[in-house]
Amino acid sequence: MGRVNALAPNDPSADDRSDAPDPLAAFLALRTPEGAALLDELRSYDPAQELATATRLRRTHPAALVSAALGQARLRQRAVAKFGTEDAYRMFFTPNGVEQATRTSVAAHRARRFAKTGAVRTVADLCCGIGGDAIALARAGISVLAVDRDPLTAEVARANAAALGLDELIEVRCADVAEIDTAPYDAVFVDPARRGGRGRIFDPEAYSPPLSWATGAALAAPRAALKIAPGIPHEAIPAQAEAEWISDGGDVKEAVLWFGEGFAAGSYRATVLPAGATLWSGAPLPAAPVGPVGRYLYEPDGAVIRAHLVADIVARCEGRLIDETIAYITGDRPYESPYTSGYEITDELPFNMKKLKALLRERKVGVLTVKKRGSAVEPEELRRRMKLQGPNSATVFLTRVAGAPTMLIGHPLTGPA
Ligand SMILES: C[S@@+](CC[C@H](N)C(=O)[O-])C[C@H]1O[C@@H](n2cnc3c(N)ncnc32)[C@H](O)[C@@H]1O
């Protein structure tokens, strides 16, 4: 399959095999009518009552099946945050599978971008996990070859395709990605395993498969997307890629490297979900101006910061940075956008806990939101020391203004005060 490097011997996906005696057999038992009935019964199960529930079910079902069903019920509850209630309770998971799966909102955004090229009808999803991305691709009308080398994970992906009525569009293959000929596919998607036995892996060459392998597979295909950690240094981004950072509900979820026609090599993009708004620059932006704190403060979304597009927002709101090293923007006019949270600033003081406590007491602040950039103070510790009392609320920013530790006090422009 074109230019590929050998897979790393240090394989973080090795722990994808559960420590249960025979997880695949336990999973297959859940797919029998008895297993399915048990899972139905556990739909509204209360984890606080787990022991009582297990004892009751073991009177009429084999103990191993009950424990597999309870495990699956727990995983479904965890999966609701990513897949929503309706899908999560039809789908199946493994502990690593639910942890590593792409959430529906992000996977659907990515699938839409592939579909919008008008040229992607088939995708080889290399490293499909339990199928988070394969499902979104299929729902965008794309036929998917979904590959995972872990037999249990592949079986779960197969079960998910069937459970969601997408088995006509998703073919699951249990294989090593290095064995797959991707030539017949319009595009390749790679989501390498980034967790090993000792937790998260930061070195892209320690991913399974390594980033250099995934990049080789991407460059050999007409179009491709690689899912990577949002913390990737910009220097590590291949010149042929468009880099996109995606946030959902204010949290940065991932970065994607796009390759091929329809994607702009060398460009940077920040996409903010659920709004679906996207900010783009064809090249790195010049530094933004820095100046005194004005009436308003704007906190850029994490995707904008990671994509190094803060200077674009500074220009849009006709503002300036409060410090050349801090991603807080200030301005003199109100500005609303999906890329920022805005605040009206009432006070600017040198950092001083005693003064802050006195001011909050005078203003009868009982609820304090603490935000910080460029400060080592722990928000919880600060809140505890303030001994907050009163009916009012406020936001304090612990930061630096022109290099000096500073407290900015204010309230959000929209939403709860
Ligand atoms: C991050 S997960 C994929 C999650 C998936 N995109 C989703 O949304 O559900 C990575 C998967 O890659 C698989 N994997 C790692 N190395 C592999 C290899 N060399 N060949 C095939 N699968 C591999 C692991 O078993 C794991 O399930």
The ligand as a MOL file (V3000), in Angstrom:
LIG
                    3D

  0  0  0     0  0            999 V3000
M  V30 BEGIN CTAB
M  V30 COUNTS 27 29 0 0 0
M  V30 BEGIN ATOM
M  V30 1 C -8.1110 5.2130 18.7680 0
M  V30 2 S -8.7860 3.6290 18.4560 0 CHG=1
M  V30 3 C -9.8910 3.9600 17.1310 0
M  V30 4 C -11.1920 4.5680 17.5370 0
M  V30 5 C -12.1960 4.7380 16.4270 0
M  V30 6 N -11.8240 5.7330 15.4640 0
M  V30 7 C -13.5810 5.0650 16.9750 0
M  V30 8 O -14.0470 6.2010 16.8010 0
M  V30 9 O -14.1980 4.1670 17.5510 0 CHG=-1
M  V30 10 C -7.4380 2.7930 17.7510 0
M  V30 11 C -7.6540 1.3410 17.3890 0
M  V30 12 O -6.5370 0.9490 16.5840 0
M  V30 13 C -6.3400 -0.4310 16.7300 0
M  V30 14 N -4.9720 -0.6920 16.2280 0
M  V30 15 C -3.7980 -0.2580 16.7380 0
M  V30 16 N -2.7790 -0.6760 15.9690 0
M  V30 17 C -3.3150 -1.3670 14.9300 0
M  V30 18 C -2.7800 -2.0230 13.7960 0
M  V30 19 N -1.4720 -2.0370 13.5640 0
M  V30 20 N -3.6330 -2.6210 12.9510 0
M  V30 21 C -4.9620 -2.6150 13.1610 0
M  V30 22 N -5.5360 -2.0000 14.2160 0
M  V30 23 C -4.7320 -1.3800 15.0950 0
M  V30 24 C -6.5630 -0.6680 18.1990 0
M  V30 25 O -6.9360 -2.0300 18.4280 0
M  V30 26 C -7.6780 0.3300 18.5180 0
M  V30 27 O -8.9320 -0.2980 18.5180 0
M  V30 END ATOM
M  V30 BEGIN BOND
M  V30 1 1 1 2
M  V30 2 1 2 3
M  V30 3 1 2 10
M  V30 4 1 3 4
M  V30 5 1 4 5
M  V30 6 1 5 6
M  V30 7 1 5 7
M  V30 8 2 7 8
M  V30 9 1 7 9
M  V30 10 1 10 11
M  V30 11 1 11 12
M  V30 12 1 11 26
M  V30 13 1 12 13
M  V30 14 1 13 14
M  V30 15 1 13 24
M  V30 16 1 14 15
M  V30 17 1 14 23
M  V30 18 2 15 16
M  V30 19 1 16 17
M  V30 20 1 17 18
M  V30 21 2 17 23
M  V30 22 1 18 19
M  V30 23 2 18 20
M  V30 24 1 20 21
M  V30 25 2 21 22
M  V30 26 1 22 23
M  V30 27 1 24 25
M  V30 28 1 24 26
M  V30 29 1 26 27
M  V30 END BOND
M  V30 END CTAB
M  END
